[in-house]
Amino acid sequence: MRPDDVLARLQEAAVLGSVGSGTPAGVIGAACDCLVAGVDTPTLRILAGISPTPGGESDELRRWLGDALAELSLTFFPEGSRAGEDEAVRIMARRLLDRTITARALTSWAYGFITRDGTPLAAGLIDLEYAYEIVEAVVHDGQPYPDDAAAGVDADVFNRGAAADRRHSGKRLSHRRHLNDRRRRLRCSRRLRPAVLLAASGPWDSSGGLGVCRGLWQVSMVRWTMSTRGRRASTTRRWRRWAS
């Protein structure tokens, strides 16, 4: 193990622990890996020596984690901090782009650990978790549904993940891949909208499913408006080039 790799793992474990999706044992294990790789500081030794027995390790971890990260020039994020949530979203987005987690795993994670009250960086992922639920609910009810509907949502999740990850935010998809993703999303959005309206025509469930349907329909309308504006802007640019 290289020192850079184990330090990155320790940073990720600490960040995910600050939002509740990581475990104290994960942080302690990452600290032990640092010592094995030759990274050594006084507080890191204390951190690696904390007993991973469930129940009492959290208090010890809170006491020593900040100092250990500071000694290693890593960043400490307090529990529930907005900066920690932003960094956690970026970490999970990188895992998605590296294909170590699925698109649905990312949206479920954002829905469960960031929630609507968290960072706006995860808002789009939470919206797409609702989209997955709509797809599953309609299929479960036996209604006809396109086979590529889930694939269209997957493509949207990957685009959101690329935008959230700062390493990939400046990179654009290739022209052909961009067109294929756009066509697939357009096909799915055209088929998804009637299904959402059908589900919203009556009581879907007692847990607020109707509000989810309405929210997803509003998201679809916003996407349609944005695509219309984009076509208009493209037409304007072509006319300007022709006039010049």
N, C-alpha and C positions, 0 to 999 in steps of 0.2 A: 504493500500500500504506500502510495506517495503522500507526503505531507499535505500537499494542496488538496488532494482528494478527501483525506480524513477531516481536514479543517472545513471543507465545504459541507461534508456530511454533518459535522457538529453544528454548523450554522443553520442548516436546514432543520435539523432535529429541534433546535432551540426555537426557531421561528414557528414551526408547526405546533410545538408545545404551547406557545403563547396564545394560539387560537383554539386550543383544546383538541386538535386532531392528532397531535403527537403524544407520546407517553413519556413519563420520567425515565423508564427503563431504556427507551430509545436514546435519550440524551446521555445517560450514564454509559451505555454501550458505545456511543460515538466518542465519548471522552476516553474510554479504555483503548479504542482504536488509535486515537491520537498518540497515546503513550507508546503503544506498540510500534507506531510508525516513526518514533523518535521525537515527537513534539512533546515538550515537557515544560511545565510551569508549576509553581507551588500550589496554586489554587486548582489547577487542572488535576493534580494528584488527589486532592480532597474530593473533587467532583467525581472522579473515577472510583473512589473508594466508598461512595454512598451505597448503602444496601438497596438493591432493587426490589426489596420486599414490598408488596402493595400496602399502602396505608400511611407509612411514615416518611417515604422518600420525597414527597412533594415539598414539605417544609424545608428540608435540608437543601433541596435543589434550588428553591427560591433564595436561600441564603447565600449560596456560593456561585450560582450560575453567572450573574452579572460580572463579578470580579474575574471569573475564569475567562469569559469572553473578552473582557477588556485587556487582559494580559496577552491574549492572542490576536489583538487588533481586530476582533470580530464585533458585530453589532448586537446589542442586547435590546430586545423589544419587550416592554412590559405586557402583562396579560391584558388582552382586550384592546390594545392600542390600534389606532387606525393604520399607522405605519407598518405594524406587524401584520395586520390583515392584508395590506397591499403586497407585502413581500411574500406572504404565504400563497396568495393567488398566483404570483409570478412563479413560485417554485412548482406549484401544481401544474401550471400551464407548460412549463418546461418539461415536466414528466409526460404530459400529453403529447407534446411535439416530439419527444424522444420515444414515443410509443411504449412507455412503461405502464401507462394507465389508459383506460378507454375514455371516450368522450362522455359517456353516461356516468362514469365514475367521477369525472371532474364536476359535472353539474350537480350530482348528488352530494358531493363534498361541499360545494359552495352553498347549496341549500341547507345542509345540516350544520355547518360550522361557521359560516359567515353570516347567513340569514339576510333578510331585507333590511335589518337595522345596521348592517355592517358597511364596509367600504363600497362605494359606487362601482369600483372596478369589477365586482362580482355580480352586479345587477343583471347584466346581459346573460350570464351563465345561469342565474336563477330563473330567468324568463324561459330559457331553453329547457330547464328541468321540467317546467310546466308543460312545454311542448311535448317532451317525452311522455309525460303522464297522459296527455290527450291522445297521443298515438296508441298507447297501450290500452286506454279505456275504450276507445272506439273498436279496436281489434277484439278486445275481450267481449264486447257486446255483440260480436258477429256481424258488424256492419262492413260493407266493402271499403277497402282502404288500399292505397297504392303501396306496392312493395318497397319503393324507394323513399317513402316518407321519412323513415328513421335515418336513412343515409343523408337526406337533405338536412336534418337537424344536426347530424354528426359534422357535416361540412361547416355549418354555422358555428358549432362549438370550436372547431379547429381555427376558424378565423378569429373568434374571440380570444382563444388562447394565444394565437400569434400576436394579437394586439396587446395583450396583457404582458407578454414576455418582452422585456426591454431588449433582449439579444436579437429578437426577430422583428421588432417593431418597425425597423427601417427597411426591411426586405419585402419585396413584392412577389406574389406568386407569378410563375411563368404565365405568358399570355394564354397558352392553350389550357393550362390547368385552371386559370381564372375563368375562362369562358365556360369550361365544363362545370365548374362549381356553380357559376351563376345560372346556367341553364337548369341544373338539377334543383337548385333552390326555387327557381321560378315555377318549375313543374309542381313541386311539392306545395308551394304556397297557394297555387291555384286550386289544388285538390284539398288542401288543409282547411281553407276558409269555409267551404260549405259544411264540412264535418263539424267545425267549431260552432257554426250557426245552428246546426241541427242539435248539437248537445245543449246549446243555450236556449232552445225553444221550450224546454220544460225543466222540472226539478231533476238535476243530475245526481246530487247526493246531498247529505246534510252537513257537509264539512266545508262549504264554500266553493264547491266545484263550479257553480254558475259564475262566480266572480272571476275564477281562473279563466273560464272560457271567454268572458268579455275582455279580460286583460289581454289574452292571446290574440283576440280579434283586433284589438286596438294596435298591438304590435305589428300585425300583418298590414293594417292600413298605413301605419307609419312607414313601413318598408316600401309599400306601393308608392306612397307619395315621394319618398326619397329617390326611388328608381325613376319616377316620372320627371322629377327635377333634373336628374342626371342626363336623361335623354334630351331634354330641352337644352341643357347647357352644351351637350355634344353637338346638337344641330346648330346652335349659335356659333360655336367654334368653326364648324365646317363652312358656314356662310361667310364668316370673316376671312377665312383663308381664301375662299373663292373670290371675294371682293377685292382682296389685295393682289 
